[in-house]
Amino acid sequence: MSFATQSIHGDDECNRVPDVAPPINVSTTYRFDNDNLVTAAELDPSIGVDEQLVYARESHPNAVRLEHVISKLLGAPSVVYSSGLSAYFAALIRFKPKKLFQAACYHSCVEAAEILSRIGGLKVYTLDDIDAECGPGDLIHIESPLNPYGECVDVSHYAERAHKVGAKLLLDATLAPPPLSNPWDLGADIVMHSGTKYFGGHSDLLCGIIAVKDVETARLMRNERLVLGTIPASLESFLMLRSLRTMELRVRRQAENCTALVKYLNDHKAEFGSVLKHIHHGSLQQEEFVKKQMTGGFGPLFSIILNSPDQCVKLVKNVKLFQHATSLGGVESLIEWRAMSDSHIDKKLVRLSVGVEHIDDLIDDLVSVLKRLESGDL
Ligand SMILES: Cc1ncc(COP(=O)(O)O)c(C=O)c1O
């Protein structure tokens, strides 16, 4: 069944009432079946926490539905979490590598690994150390496209290198949501998403997703999530479920808008010669692997480097439609002077997350301010 249909019908088998729109279940606890009482000690350990509802930290109806749909959309057993970061922690805890090889990646993932190395002895390396240090049971973590640049990293290349030495590849695919790319075709072993971004798509919920290759690992991760206390809340799960229904429409439109905006800026770069120094986006990358990776379209996020931090400040203050805020993936376009939230980034970098507005309006909004900067009017 196609992506669009799965996103709407992937949880039909979970219907418990005749309502077409699933109800918002807020209960934190569920009545035991008094005709069939089994003590916790006697429970079959192979039964998943989602199969018999007991307490909402274990599982709840909205999370169960969510995992049904997302597992189909990602083509693999998936577990949902309260945020992208809690999903990342859960993966490191389940796969417990002794050595983690981290590419340049979202800055909080670097900080998460630092915490685990401080408390648990995890050794953290860069990708340059793979040949010398990587071995069986270790984990390579890459992010593609890379935040905040929106440029792709060669996932297949790192999957091959991981597998050659018995290690696994964790791909943070937040910036390449389905249907833009299929990480399993690229050799990923574990796929992570900040569901807060394109899955949620409306800047109104936090969620994380880990997809793995087998049902048993997903079941174990759900059991561990119970102890970590990181299941997404009921209301957030309901909102996420509603968001998934339109995911294909949103993501395709966002990707098309972004690529069109990047093309416009690139084609007219000479007109903003003293403002716009560089554009980062997958659609401008020449490497062969990029098109093979982004089979459904390039990602909906890109970055520009301006001539000075002062120009960045003036740009983000003067655009009207692009909202000056961090995060990405929502239906509304965002712009961010990235130095506001990342202390290690180039102070001349502005990140843009493209929404579903009409492309002509987005181009007008951005270009009108770039023109004023170029002419010295600002
Ligand atoms: C690439 C990437 N991974 C992970 C995260 C963390 O996700 P969350 O904010 O949902 O915890 C983010 C958040 O911006 C991100 O951009």
The ligand as an ORCA input file, in Angstrom:
! r2SCAN-3c Opt
* xyz 0 1
  C      18.774     16.430     13.280
  C      18.143     16.470     14.631
  N      18.216     15.390     15.419
  C      17.656     15.382     16.646
  C      17.016     16.494     17.151
  C      16.418     16.462     18.534
  O      15.031     16.366     18.427
  P      14.020     16.883     19.577
  O      14.125     18.373     19.598
  O      12.703     16.377     19.117
  O      14.479     16.282     20.849
  C      16.925     17.643     16.361
  C      16.257     18.853     16.886
  O      16.336     19.909     16.303
  C      17.501     17.629     15.064
  O      17.437     18.695     14.259
*
